[in-house]
Amino acid sequence: MILPDAFMHSAHFDGDEQRRLRHFWDILRKNIDELPAVYTHYRSLGQIDGRRVGVCGASMGGMTALGALSRFDWLLSTAVRWGQGI
């Protein structure tokens, strides 16, 4: 299981809620766009086999998981918790 932090979330959050809200869709798109690099990195290390890859997430992570599943054919499954807005 790999748990990357989203841009402007957790350790990357500067405390400016209004700024983060204005960039919500940009953050979501960035999360999805970065997933192939995460996949390639861990596949090159032999830590995933590339045939049984799934994604999961809560809240924005859930939206990211669903967006990624619809975009990347190498994803096999997804699980979402609290995927509001979808």
N, C-alpha and C positions, 0 to 999 in steps of 0.2 A: 504494500500500500504506500502510495506516494501522496503527500499532502502539501502541495505548494500554496503559498499565500498569494492572494490576488493583489494586484496593484491598488494602492490606496486603502488597503485593509490590513488589519493586524499590525505587524511591525512596520509596514509601509504607510500607515495612516498618520497624517500630520495634524489631525484634530479638526480640520476644516470640513465640517459636515456639508455645508452648502456647496463647496467646490466638488466634493465627492459626488453629491447628488446630481450636479450639472453634468458630470462626466460618467454617469452610470452606464450608458450604452457603450461608451468608449472602453470602459473597464471590462464590461462583459465581452466585447469583441476581442480585446487584448487577451483575456483568459483563453478564449477559444483558439485564437491565432497561435498562442504559445504551446498548445498541447502537442503538436507534432514534434517540436524540439524536445519536449520532455520524453515522449515516446521513443524517439531516436536515441537519445542519450542513454536511457535505461536499457534499451534493446542492445545497444553496442556494448554495454557492460555485462550482458547476459543475464540481467535481473528480471527480464520478462521474455516470454517466448514469442510474442508477436501474434499468436493465434488466439489467445484467450485474454483479450484486453477489454476491460470495462471501466466505466467512470461513475462516480457518485458525487453527490454534493448536497448541501443544505442551503436553503435560501438562495443567494446569488450563485453559490456553487451548484445548486440544483438546476438553475437556469443555464449555467455554463455546461453542465453535463448533458442536458437535452439538446442544446445548440451544437455541441460537439458530436453527439450521436447522429444528428441529422446531416452533419457535414463530412464526417470521416468514415469511410467504409471499413476501415480496419478495427473499429470499435464494435464489440460484440454485444454489449449490454450497458444499461445504465440503471441507477437507482437514485431517486430524488426524495428528499425530505424538505418540506417547507418551500417548494418552488413557486411561491406566489408570483402572480403576474403572468403566468403562462396559461 
